Amino acid sequence: MTDLRSAYERKVLTLADMAADMRRRGVDAETVARAVHAERLEIAKAFKDLTPEPLRSKIQARTVARYGNPAGPSIDFLRAAGKSWDEIIDSASRPGSLPD
């Protein structure tokens, strides 16, 4: 695994701490989900921008094929797919896999 990928995974995993902290402060699940999801999209963009070709194009192509959006799934997409706020929080806090 590359240093860039390791850094990405570590950064994404910090979102679980962010969510836990917000919950401890009594923030409702929807607000936590929206905040963690937005931060995940920012992390993904930053690391995609640093990813060398041709891997960057492979990642973007897979993301568009899966979600219809190069940035990743929107909250509306995830809710329409039946995801609960807690499921959105959990998935935003987990790094995805690399394309083959």
Secondary structure as UniProt FT lines:
FT   HELIX           3..24
FT   TURN            25..26
FT   HELIX           29..50
FT   TURN            53..54
FT   HELIX           55..67
FT   TURN            70..71
FT   HELIX           75..80
FT   TURN            81..82
FT   HELIX           85..92
//
